[in-house]
Amino acid sequence: MRTLVGLLLSLMTCCPAWAQAGDASDEVRKGHHLAALVCAICHVAAADQPYEPVLRPPAPSFASIAQRMDLDAAKLQKFIATTHRGLDEPNGMPNPELLDSQVKEVVAYLLSLRKQH
């Protein structure tokens, strides 16, 4: 068993892309979990979210947002971390008050929904 663990660690050290792929999939998994809990209040964030959005009509689905080619990770991170609700926009998106790392996870999940052409 030690040999197998040692081999895997050495492969991850010599091939950092493998380690990053694991980190990226973990980030997507965590983002999916957060989206299903936090974002699903207003959005259809995941097919397996535990409840329907309370907002009627719901905010744009994550699947539709992911298809917007003008959005990238930086734009999404800034948008999610900024409050869009105020006197001029009373129904705008509130700031979900996520940690920076959590915003990155939600963005990773959202971008993972982008269909490859």
Rosetta silent file (secondary structure, phi, psi, omega in degrees, C-alpha in Angstrom):
SEQUENCE: MRTLVGLLLSLMTCCPAWAQAGDASDEVRKGHHLAALVCAICHVAAADQPYEPVLRPPAPSFASIAQRMDLDAAKLQKFIATTHRGLDEPNGMPNPELLDSQVKEVVAYLLSLRKQH
SCORE:     score description
SCORE:     0.000 S_00000001
   1 L     0.000  -42.519  178.515    0.000    0.000    0.000 S_00000001
   2 H   -59.753  -38.395 -179.441    2.837    2.395    0.850 S_00000001
   3 H   -63.182  -42.719  179.312    4.357    1.715   -2.534 S_00000001
   4 H   -64.083  -45.140  178.134    1.105    2.615   -4.291 S_00000001
   5 H   -62.016  -45.553  178.254    0.724    5.846   -2.285 S_00000001
   6 H   -60.252  -41.225  178.640    4.366    6.722   -2.941 S_00000001
   7 H   -63.706  -45.515  179.236    3.913    6.072   -6.649 S_00000001
   8 H   -63.213  -42.188  178.460    0.815    8.255   -6.825 S_00000001
   9 H   -64.154  -40.521  179.533    2.528   11.070   -4.945 S_00000001
  10 H   -68.447  -35.786  176.455    5.571   10.915   -7.196 S_00000001
  11 H   -65.293  -39.910  179.705    3.367   10.942  -10.306 S_00000001
  12 H   -68.228  -32.448  178.719    1.515   13.985   -9.016 S_00000001
  13 H   -72.999  -42.273 -177.806    4.822   15.696   -8.290 S_00000001
  14 H   -81.124  -20.057 -179.146    6.345   14.943  -11.674 S_00000001
  15 L  -126.002   78.591 -175.477    3.098   15.598  -13.542 S_00000001
  16 H   -60.398  -22.508  179.130    1.518   18.712  -11.985 S_00000001
  17 H   -63.353  -34.304  177.876   -1.267   18.697  -14.584 S_00000001
  18 H   -65.270  -43.592  179.524   -2.662   15.535  -12.967 S_00000001
  19 H   -64.617  -39.797  179.796   -2.738   17.204   -9.562 S_00000001
  20 H   -66.773  -36.987  178.116   -4.385   20.302  -11.052 S_00000001
  21 H   -62.124  -40.299  176.639   -7.020   18.182  -12.774 S_00000001
  22 H   -64.459  -41.630  178.585   -7.872   16.674   -9.390 S_00000001
  23 H   -63.731  -41.218 -178.522   -8.006   20.145   -7.841 S_00000001
  24 H   -64.952  -43.365 -179.550  -10.233   21.427  -10.659 S_00000001
  25 H   -68.557  -32.872  175.975  -12.714   18.572  -10.312 S_00000001
  26 H   -67.097  -39.933  177.916  -12.776   19.078   -6.539 S_00000001
  27 H   -63.507  -42.012  177.736  -13.446   22.783   -7.093 S_00000001
  28 H   -64.367  -43.231  179.461  -16.325   21.937   -9.473 S_00000001
  29 H   -61.634  -45.804  178.698  -17.754   19.440   -6.970 S_00000001
  30 H   -65.181  -39.386  177.957  -17.624   21.984   -4.152 S_00000001
  31 H   -64.213  -38.307  176.962  -19.116   24.648   -6.437 S_00000001
  32 H   -61.301  -45.467 -179.630  -21.967   22.318   -7.370 S_00000001
  33 H   -61.505  -47.250  179.198  -22.710   21.742   -3.684 S_00000001
  34 H   -62.735  -44.752 -179.056  -22.684   25.480   -2.897 S_00000001
  35 H   -61.167  -41.213 -179.428  -24.821   26.337   -5.932 S_00000001
  36 H   -67.101  -26.732 -179.576  -27.404   23.719   -4.998 S_00000001
  37 H   -92.416  -44.240 -171.527  -27.628   25.148   -1.481 S_00000001
  38 L   -97.523  -51.173 -173.107  -27.164   28.898   -1.919 S_00000001
  39 H   -76.113  -24.042 -176.448  -27.852   29.858   -5.525 S_00000001
  40 H   -68.312   -9.295  175.683  -30.833   27.529   -5.935 S_00000001
  41 H   -61.973  -36.538 -178.147  -32.970   29.902   -3.890 S_00000001
  42 L  -115.170  -26.633 -174.289  -33.307   32.035   -7.037 S_00000001
  43 L  -112.916  156.036  161.220  -31.765   29.979   -9.878 S_00000001
  44 L   -84.196   97.851 -173.455  -32.112   26.500  -11.266 S_00000001
  45 L   -93.281  -27.924 -178.116  -28.480   25.887  -10.403 S_00000001
  46 L  -154.083  146.672  179.841  -28.371   22.103  -10.632 S_00000001
  47 L   -62.699  -27.471 -177.500  -30.658   19.340  -11.829 S_00000001
  48 L  -103.626   21.563  179.590  -30.367   17.688   -8.425 S_00000001
  49 L   -64.616  147.563 -171.151  -30.932   20.747   -6.254 S_00000001
  50 L   -72.915  -12.575 -178.854  -33.062   19.905   -3.208 S_00000001
  51 L  -153.515  162.077  177.865  -35.796   22.486   -3.870 S_00000001
  52 L   -81.009  154.613  176.525  -37.191   24.727   -6.576 S_00000001
  53 L   -60.571  143.087  176.883  -36.280   28.425   -6.677 S_00000001
  54 L   -83.004  -22.212  179.111  -38.592   30.620   -4.643 S_00000001
  55 L   -70.485  130.320  179.332  -38.139   33.503   -7.083 S_00000001
  56 L  -125.638  121.272  -10.576  -40.938   33.618   -9.674 S_00000001
  57 L   -67.743  159.145 -179.027  -40.030   33.603  -12.413 S_00000001
  58 L   -64.165  156.566  171.688  -36.658   32.149  -11.464 S_00000001
  59 L   -64.169  165.742 -179.244  -33.452   33.987  -12.248 S_00000001
  60 L   -52.409  141.541  179.152  -31.591   32.637  -15.308 S_00000001
  61 L   -68.585  154.198  176.811  -30.588   28.997  -14.970 S_00000001
  62 H   -62.460  -34.874  179.315  -26.937   28.167  -14.502 S_00000001
  63 H   -61.968  -40.579  179.906  -27.100   26.120  -17.712 S_00000001
  64 H   -74.039  -36.945  177.614  -28.189   29.196  -19.689 S_00000001
  65 H   -62.965  -40.191 -178.075  -25.661   31.480  -17.978 S_00000001
  66 H   -61.133  -26.769 -177.410  -22.886   29.013  -18.795 S_00000001
  67 L   -82.664   -6.381  178.729  -23.639   29.326  -22.512 S_00000001
  68 L   -73.786  106.516 -173.899  -22.984   33.087  -22.554 S_00000001
  69 L   -70.974  -14.598  179.332  -19.711   33.228  -24.442 S_00000001
  70 L   -81.844   -4.603 -179.952  -18.999   36.800  -23.314 S_00000001
  71 L   -99.014  137.255  173.110  -18.548   35.592  -19.722 S_00000001
  72 L  -129.019  179.859 -175.038  -15.298   34.298  -18.335 S_00000001
  73 H   -58.731  -43.705 -177.349  -14.167   33.334  -14.843 S_00000001
  74 H   -64.290  -43.658  179.337  -13.044   36.856  -13.896 S_00000001
  75 H   -64.806  -42.036  179.214  -16.320   38.485  -15.002 S_00000001
  76 H   -65.181  -42.632  179.355  -18.389   35.849  -13.218 S_00000001
  77 H   -60.286  -44.744 -179.721  -16.360   36.159  -10.010 S_00000001
  78 H   -64.782  -43.425 -178.628  -16.817   39.927  -10.000 S_00000001
  79 H   -62.337  -46.625 -176.988  -20.544   39.637  -10.762 S_00000001
  80 H   -64.556  -36.483 -175.965  -21.227   37.068   -8.044 S_00000001
  81 L   -85.183    2.765 -177.435  -19.316   39.044   -5.412 S_00000001
  82 L  -114.313  134.814  176.666  -21.122   42.322   -6.208 S_00000001
  83 L   -75.150  132.868  178.810  -24.545   43.303   -4.954 S_00000001
  84 L  -116.819   22.832 -178.900  -26.928   44.185   -7.801 S_00000001
  85 L  -115.171  136.627  178.262  -29.818   45.093   -5.559 S_00000001
  86 L  -172.314 -169.178 -179.967  -30.688   48.635   -4.583 S_00000001
  87 L   -62.263  -36.248 -179.980  -33.351   51.296   -4.867 S_00000001
  88 L   -80.546  -16.133 -178.498  -32.950   51.368   -8.648 S_00000001
  89 L  -142.818   69.709 -173.901  -32.947   47.547   -8.869 S_00000001
  90 L   -64.699  -22.219  179.001  -34.965   46.139   -5.943 S_00000001
  91 L  -101.969   10.527  179.913  -35.138   42.657   -7.468 S_00000001
  92 L   -66.770  167.471 -177.072  -31.469   42.545   -8.452 S_00000001
  93 L   -69.830  127.098  175.738  -29.174   39.791   -7.273 S_00000001
  94 L   -77.349  159.918  174.335  -28.035   40.179   -3.675 S_00000001
  95 L   -73.496  121.249 -178.571  -24.452   39.498   -2.734 S_00000001
  96 L   -72.554   -3.484  177.627  -24.457   35.885   -1.480 S_00000001
  97 L    54.698   47.605  175.475  -21.578   36.821    0.849 S_00000001
  98 L   -88.842  154.230  171.975  -19.446   33.848   -0.114 S_00000001
  99 L   -65.661  156.056  178.336  -15.756   33.624    0.622 S_00000001
 100 H   -54.420  -41.629 -179.912  -13.486   34.316   -2.368 S_00000001
 101 H   -64.690  -35.378  178.558  -12.618   30.617   -2.524 S_00000001
 102 H   -70.613  -37.876  176.293  -16.322   29.729   -2.562 S_00000001
 103 H   -61.035  -43.502  178.648  -17.011   32.201   -5.381 S_00000001
 104 H   -61.614  -38.044  178.906  -14.229   30.532   -7.386 S_00000001
 105 H   -66.427  -43.384  178.343  -15.794   27.132   -6.729 S_00000001
 106 H   -63.899  -41.104  178.289  -19.233   28.288   -7.902 S_00000001
 107 H   -63.985  -42.499  177.980  -17.649   29.828  -11.004 S_00000001
 108 H   -59.850  -43.491  177.765  -15.748   26.598  -11.717 S_00000001
 109 H   -63.655  -48.001 -178.037  -18.999   24.662  -11.456 S_00000001
 110 H   -58.759  -46.093  179.985  -20.899   27.154  -13.595 S_00000001
 111 H   -68.801  -24.003  177.372  -18.240   27.094  -16.325 S_00000001
 112 H   -67.878  -18.252  179.515  -18.181   23.276  -16.192 S_00000001
 113 L   -82.783   -8.346 -178.561  -21.752   23.421  -17.525 S_00000001
 114 L   -65.432  126.316 -179.833  -20.590   25.148  -20.701 S_00000001
 115 L   -74.929  135.475  177.335  -21.283   22.923  -23.676 S_00000001
 116 L   -84.586  132.529  179.750  -18.297   22.112  -25.828 S_00000001
 117 L  -106.261    0.000    0.000  -18.809   22.714  -29.544 S_00000001
